[in-house]
């Protein structure tokens, strides 16, 4: 971010990490945070260098092997040359391929694989665009459900308390924490790098100040995490380092203390819950002979038994909030800590009280802990999907590698589709997905991979057809989120890079060739759609008797403040106040500590009540350290990794791996050394930073560095840039949710002694000879 000269005309825009104003001065983009944001994200500093970066995709490109040999499985993906092509020629080619696949295999052979946060704009939302196109032009597609961030919690939460959004977005708010909470037990912490972002944008980052104000009132924050940085200094938190992935064991030890000392709220458990007797038998060891006491939990989680006991006693005093981070469920058996956190809160009897009880994902995104808007925001309708088949989002490699194979999901026995064509827009699976060498093998199995991209990510490099699309700054849109009262007119601030087109323009051109233009466009251009989508919000404001400016006025003024709903605690708060009149949407209408439904599925990796299930992968003589592959603070996922702020935080051009000085000394590693992290799945390079803020036995390497193999022709090449997903396991959390387990794995680390390979991630491929002539 930079200071704007007085003559610069700043106009509103929005990103997932904040509303901002931007304009041009002396040929350079000037970006300033919205003046109403008390704690703007430094990620805004990525924009200025991104628009004309060499990593941008300038023209349509087609992989040489696909062009010469036709569609089909090909191990040269990610290793082949590209041929430049003109727009008309490439769209004709792609329309023909879509026709071939539909006629030969049907729409159930197409995976609409878009997953990502491409734009805060609600019209140019890439996932909505590609899904609308596939629905209206070929009759549908195989879809994915849930998210990498919350794959396990989205499935388990409805079984014991309620739907994900109703629990995470409509529960305990920061306003309540500031006013009422005495103790926050933050399992997995509340890192500000996470709450800096929200899909659709955020106009005010309130988390840092809310923690400060709560602390000044006397609230105590306890950071239960292997990383001290998972709570900011303003919280004044006590840090309890815990072995990654063992939070469930620690919570069980606390729960045992509550029962053993008679501190649990039996009246609440009787009135508002079902299934506590079944869980209590497990907790006290009645059935297996092993009480889940603090003494039992201590060697598992690395927290002293006396500390676990004292924490349970403290939690039973005053208004206590059990806060659960997304990170906990991105691991083996990730359903268990999500469920166990709610059980612990129920035993304290505070679920549904303002600022107390259970808060899933508070601090994990800027969406959470806020009030809901009282009017709808603009969204693009996606049409009707005629294909019923789907996968949990993190099972894409399984599907592509095992067409027709059976798998379990949430009580159902399902089968993977036989995918011939993958159409991806608005995301980068080489950031989100695990075991990237396995993902490379999976993408080699399809017949055609189509990618819309702004830049040459690893996903684009593995595609057969790469279509350059515009960045958010190169188009007009409406920025809005259901939990932020400011709706923003996103003004166009730059011309498209090279020959880039809006996703909508690309799909409209394809729809025309498919004979489906009217179904896709409904006769509107992009400007017409913005006006049309705005009408829904305008009508809702008018119905409430509130100011409802016309579209031109809104866009000229740049923003509109929307009304918000009452802060009433949502379904859980209403249930607490009136359990008979406002039951929870569970089979019993109560909080289910034991679920007959889940027990009936018969999954040994997800029983009918929360339990400690030891992980399969643990440190051993070959791989002695635990890796925490969490979200980065220098970017959103992998977006704009080449931007000024992100690049400036790298060391020697590489992502930074943080480790405890004791571990570094044992491995002969010094501050700033380039290190090689490796296990049986792969290896990557990173720059070592030594800090006491990482507990011993743990290495922390954030995701987001673009995958950069030293030699793409190798089967398991070294990533020289620091992408930890060459190391992470591609297995589901359990048969219930099949969520992502990418947060944790085991590795070994050594000082890198060889000639240091250059980082090539941001260098575009050189067009094959003859490209210009062909185009």
ChimeraX attribute file (.defattr): number of C-alpha atoms within 10 A of each C-alpha:
attribute: neighborCount
match mode: 1-to-1
recipient: residues
	/A:1	19
	/A:2	12
	/A:3	8
	/A:4	17
	/A:5	13
	/A:6	8
	/A:7	9
	/A:8	14
	/A:9	13
	/A:10	21
	/A:11	20
	/A:12	25
	/A:13	30
	/A:14	31
	/A:15	27
	/A:16	25
	/A:17	28
	/A:18	28
	/A:19	30
	/A:20	25
	/A:21	20
	/A:22	27
	/A:23	21
	/A:24	19
	/A:25	15
	/A:26	8
	/A:27	7
	/A:28	10
	/A:29	21
	/A:30	22
	/A:31	24
	/A:32	20
	/A:33	25
	/A:34	20
	/A:35	12
	/A:36	12
	/A:37	16
	/A:38	15
	/A:39	17
	/A:40	22
	/A:41	22
	/A:42	18
	/A:43	24
	/A:44	24
	/A:45	21
	/A:46	23
	/A:47	20
	/A:48	20
	/A:49	16
	/A:50	19
	/A:51	23
	/A:52	13
	/A:53	16
	/A:54	15
	/A:55	19
	/A:56	24
	/A:57	27
	/A:58	24
	/A:59	21
	/A:60	25
	/A:61	26
	/A:62	24
	/A:63	24
	/A:64	20
	/A:65	19
	/A:66	22
	/A:67	14
	/A:68	8
	/A:69	9
	/A:70	12
	/A:71	18
	/A:72	16
	/A:73	16
	/A:74	19
	/A:75	18
	/A:76	17
	/A:77	26
	/A:78	21
	/A:79	14
	/A:80	20
	/A:81	18
	/A:82	25
	/A:83	23
	/A:84	24
	/A:85	20
	/A:86	15
	/A:87	20
	/A:88	13
	/A:89	13
	/A:90	20
	/A:91	21
	/A:92	14
	/A:93	16
	/A:94	17
	/A:95	17
	/A:96	15
	/A:97	17
	/A:98	21
	/A:99	18
	/A:100	12
	/A:101	21
	/A:102	18
	/A:103	11
	/A:104	10
	/A:105	14
	/A:106	18
	/A:107	26
	/A:108	24
	/A:109	20
	/A:110	26
	/A:111	28
	/A:112	22
	/A:113	26
	/A:114	26
	/A:115	20
	/A:116	23
	/A:117	21
	/A:118	23
	/A:119	23
	/A:120	28
	/A:121	28
	/A:122	21
	/A:123	23
	/A:124	27
	/A:125	23
	/A:126	25
	/A:127	23
	/A:128	19
	/A:129	23
	/A:130	24
	/A:131	26
	/A:132	23
	/A:133	26
	/A:134	27
	/A:135	21
	/A:136	23
	/A:137	24
	/A:138	22
	/A:139	18
	/A:140	25
	/A:141	27
	/A:142	24
	/A:143	20
	/A:144	19
	/A:145	13
	/A:146	19
	/A:147	18
	/A:148	21
	/A:149	22
	/A:150	22
	/A:151	26
	/A:152	32
	/A:153	28
	/A:154	23
	/A:155	21
	/A:156	23
	/A:157	22
	/A:158	19
	/A:159	23
	/A:160	28
	/A:161	24
	/A:162	22
	/A:163	19
	/A:164	18
	/A:165	12
	/A:166	16
	/A:167	23
	/A:168	26
	/A:169	25
	/A:170	24
	/A:171	30
	/A:172	33
	/A:173	21
	/A:174	23
	/A:175	19
	/A:176	21
	/A:177	25
	/A:178	21
	/A:179	15
	/A:180	21
	/A:181	26
	/A:182	22
	/A:183	25
	/A:184	24
	/A:185	22
	/A:186	26
	/A:187	27
	/A:188	27
	/A:189	32
	/A:190	29
	/A:191	23
	/A:192	22
	/A:193	25
	/A:194	21
	/A:195	23
	/A:196	29
	/A:197	23
	/A:198	25
	/A:199	24
	/A:200	28
	/A:201	30
	/A:202	33
	/A:203	29
	/A:204	21
	/A:205	21
	/A:206	21
	/A:207	26
	/A:208	20
	/A:209	16
	/A:210	19
	/A:211	25
	/A:212	18
	/A:213	18
	/A:214	24
	/A:215	21
	/A:216	14
	/A:217	14
	/A:218	14
	/A:219	24
	/A:220	20
	/A:221	23
	/A:222	20
	/A:223	28
	/A:224	27
	/A:225	27
	/A:226	25
	/A:227	25
	/A:228	22
	/A:229	17
	/A:230	23
	/A:231	27
	/A:232	19
	/A:233	12
	/A:234	16
	/A:235	23
	/A:236	17
	/A:237	23
	/A:238	14
	/A:239	20
	/A:240	21
	/A:241	20
	/A:242	23
	/A:243	21
	/A:244	25
	/A:245	28
	/A:246	21
	/A:247	26
	/A:248	27
	/A:249	26
	/A:250	29
	/A:251	26
	/A:252	28
	/A:253	25
	/A:254	26
	/A:255	29
	/A:256	26
	/A:257	23
	/A:258	21
	/A:259	16
	/A:260	12
	/A:261	11
	/A:262	10
	/A:263	18
	/A:264	22
	/A:265	17
	/A:266	17
	/A:267	11
	/A:268	16
	/A:269	21
	/A:270	12
	/A:271	12
	/A:272	21
	/A:273	22
	/A:274	19
	/A:275	18
	/A:276	21
	/A:277	13
	/A:278	16
	/A:279	18
	/A:280	19
	/A:281	14
	/A:282	19
	/A:283	24
	/A:284	20
	/A:285	15
	/A:286	12
	/A:287	12
	/A:288	10
	/A:289	11
	/A:290	12
	/A:291	20
	/A:292	23
	/A:293	24
	/A:294	26
	/A:295	16
	/A:296	16
	/A:297	26
	/A:298	20
	/A:299	14
	/A:300	19
	/A:301	21
	/A:302	15
	/A:303	19
	/A:304	17
	/A:305	20
	/A:306	12
	/A:307	14
	/A:308	24
	/A:309	21
	/A:310	12
	/A:311	16
	/A:312	24
	/A:313	15
	/A:314	12
	/A:315	23
	/A:316	19
	/A:317	12
	/A:318	14
	/A:319	21
	/A:320	28
	/A:321	29
	/A:322	26
	/A:323	26
	/A:324	29
	/A:325	26
	/A:326	27
	/A:327	25
	/A:328	31
	/A:329	28
	/A:330	27
	/A:331	24
	/A:332	29
	/A:333	31
	/A:334	30
	/A:335	31
	/A:336	27
	/A:337	27
	/A:338	29
	/A:339	25
	/A:340	23
	/A:341	27
	/A:342	26
	/A:343	30
	/A:344	25
	/A:345	25
	/A:346	25
	/A:347	24
	/A:348	28
	/A:349	22
	/A:350	23
	/A:351	28
	/A:352	24
	/A:353	24
	/A:354	22
	/A:355	28
	/A:356	26
	/A:357	28
	/A:358	29
	/A:359	30
	/A:360	25
	/A:361	29
	/A:362	28
	/A:363	27
	/A:364	26
	/A:365	24
	/A:366	30
	/A:367	26
	/A:368	26
	/A:369	28
	/A:370	24
	/A:371	26
	/A:372	23
	/A:373	19
	/A:374	17
	/A:375	20
	/A:376	18
	/A:377	23
	/A:378	24
	/A:379	19
	/A:380	16
	/A:381	12
	/A:382	17
	/A:383	17
	/A:384	13
	/A:385	19
	/A:386	16
	/A:387	17
	/A:388	10
	/A:389	16
	/A:390	18
	/A:391	22
	/A:392	21
	/A:393	22
	/A:394	28
	/A:395	19
	/A:396	21
	/A:397	22
	/A:398	18
	/A:399	22
	/A:400	23
	/A:401	20
	/A:402	17
	/A:403	13
	/A:404	14
	/A:405	13
	/A:406	13
	/A:407	15
	/A:408	16
	/A:409	18
	/A:410	18
	/A:411	16
	/A:412	11
	/A:413	10
	/A:414	16
	/A:415	17
	/A:416	21
	/A:417	21
	/A:418	20
	/A:419	25
	/A:420	23
	/A:421	26
	/A:422	22
	/A:423	20
	/A:424	27
	/A:425	26
	/A:426	24
	/A:427	24
	/A:428	26
	/A:429	20
	/A:430	25
	/A:431	24
	/A:432	22
	/A:433	24
	/A:434	25
	/A:435	20
	/A:436	26
	/A:437	18
	/A:438	20
	/A:439	20
	/A:440	21
	/A:441	17
	/A:442	19
	/A:443	24
	/A:444	22
	/A:445	21
	/A:446	20
	/A:447	19
	/A:448	27
	/A:449	25
	/A:450	21
	/A:451	26
	/A:452	29
	/A:453	27
	/A:454	26
	/A:455	27
	/A:456	22
	/A:457	27
	/A:458	20
	/A:459	26
	/A:460	26
	/A:461	21
	/A:462	24
	/A:463	27
	/A:464	25
	/A:465	28
	/A:466	28
	/A:467	28
	/A:468	29
	/A:469	30
	/A:470	26
	/A:471	24
	/A:472	26
	/A:473	21
	/A:474	20
	/A:475	19
	/A:476	20
	/A:477	27
	/A:478	27
	/A:479	29
	/A:480	33
	/A:481	25
	/A:482	23
	/A:483	24
	/A:484	23
	/A:485	24
	/A:486	21
	/A:487	26
	/A:488	29
	/A:489	24
	/A:490	28
	/A:491	23
	/A:492	18
	/A:493	20
	/A:494	16
	/A:495	13
	/A:496	21
	/A:497	20
	/A:498	14
	/A:499	15
	/A:500	24
	/A:501	23
	/A:502	20
	/A:503	24
	/A:504	21
	/A:505	14
	/A:506	19
	/A:507	22
	/A:508	21
	/A:509	18
	/A:510	25
	/A:511	23
	/A:512	16
	/A:513	17
	/A:514	17
	/A:515	11
	/A:516	18
	/A:517	19
	/A:518	14
	/A:519	17
	/A:520	24
	/A:521	21
	/A:522	11
	/A:523	10
	/A:524	13
	/A:525	12
	/A:526	17
	/A:527	11
	/A:528	12
	/A:529	16
	/A:530	21
	/A:531	17
	/A:532	14
	/A:533	19
	/A:534	18
	/A:535	16
	/A:536	15
	/A:537	18
	/A:538	20
	/A:539	15
	/A:540	16
	/A:541	19
	/A:542	12
	/A:543	11
	/A:544	12
	/A:545	9
	/A:546	13
	/A:547	12
	/A:548	19
	/A:549	14
	/A:550	12
	/A:551	17
	/A:552	10
	/A:553	12
	/A:554	16
	/A:555	20
	/A:556	12
	/A:557	14
	/A:558	18
	/A:559	20
	/A:560	18
	/A:561	12
	/A:562	22
	/A:563	17
	/A:564	16
	/A:565	11
	/A:566	11
	/A:567	18
	/A:568	18
	/A:569	24
	/A:570	19
	/A:571	20
	/A:572	29
	/A:573	20
	/A:574	17
	/A:575	21
	/A:576	20
	/A:577	12
	/A:578	11
	/A:579	16
	/A:580	12
	/A:581	9
	/A:582	16
	/A:583	19
	/A:584	24
	/A:585	17
	/A:586	17
	/A:587	16
	/A:588	14
	/A:589	19
	/A:590	24
	/A:591	30
	/A:592	26
	/A:593	27
	/A:594	24
	/A:595	21
	/A:596	16
	/A:597	15
	/A:598	19
	/A:599	15
	/A:600	11
	/A:601	18
	/A:602	14
	/A:603	16
	/A:604	12
	/A:605	16
	/A:606	24
	/A:607	19
	/A:608	22
	/A:609	23
	/A:610	25
	/A:611	22
	/A:612	19
	/A:613	17
	/A:614	14
	/A:615	11
	/A:616	7
	/A:617	12
	/A:618	14
	/A:619	15
	/A:620	11
	/A:621	7
	/A:622	11
	/A:623	17
	/A:624	15
	/A:625	22
	/A:626	22
	/A:627	28
	/A:628	26
	/A:629	24
	/A:630	19
	/A:631	20
	/A:632	18
	/A:633	20
	/A:634	27
	/A:635	28
	/A:636	22
	/A:637	22
	/A:638	26
	/A:639	22
	/A:640	26
	/A:641	22
	/A:642	23
	/A:643	21
	/A:644	19
	/A:645	21
	/A:646	24
	/A:647	19
	/A:648	13
	/A:649	14
	/A:650	17
	/A:651	17
	/A:652	17
	/A:653	17
	/A:654	22
	/A:655	29
	/A:656	24
	/A:657	26
	/A:658	25
	/A:659	26
	/A:660	19
	/A:661	20
	/A:662	16
	/A:663	18
	/A:664	23
	/A:665	11
	/A:666	8
	/A:667	13
	/A:668	12
	/A:669	22
	/A:670	16
	/A:671	14
	/A:672	15
	/A:673	19
	/A:674	25
	/A:675	21
	/A:676	23
	/A:677	29
	/A:678	20
	/A:679	17
	/A:680	14
	/A:681	16
	/A:682	21
	/A:683	24
	/A:684	26
	/A:685	27
	/A:686	30
	/A:687	25
	/A:688	26
	/A:689	21
	/A:690	21
	/A:691	16
	/A:692	13
	/A:693	17
	/A:694	20
	/A:695	23
	/A:696	19
	/A:697	18
	/A:698	22
	/A:699	29
	/A:700	24
	/A:701	26
	/A:702	24
	/A:703	25
	/A:704	30
	/A:705	32
	/A:706	31
	/A:707	26
	/A:708	22
	/A:709	25
	/A:710	19
	/A:711	13
	/A:712	16
	/A:713	14
	/A:714	11
	/A:715	12
	/A:716	19
	/A:717	17
	/A:718	24
	/A:719	28
	/A:720	27
	/A:721	28
	/A:722	31
	/A:723	30
	/A:724	36
	/A:725	31
	/A:726	30
	/A:727	26
	/A:728	26
	/A:729	23
	/A:730	22
	/A:731	19
	/A:732	23
	/A:733	25
	/A:734	24
	/A:735	21
	/A:736	25
	/A:737	25
	/A:738	27
	/A:739	34
	/A:740	30
	/A:741	29
	/A:742	32
	/A:743	28
	/A:744	24
	/A:745	25
	/A:746	24
	/A:747	26
	/A:748	21
	/A:749	22
	/A:750	16
	/A:751	19
	/A:752	16
	/A:753	10
	/A:754	7
	/A:755	6
	/A:756	10
	/A:757	13
	/A:758	13
	/A:759	19
	/A:760	16
	/A:761	21
	/A:762	18
	/A:763	14
	/A:764	16
	/A:765	15
	/A:766	11
	/A:767	16
	/A:768	16
	/A:769	12
	/A:770	10
	/A:771	16
	/A:772	12
	/A:773	8
	/A:774	11
	/A:775	16
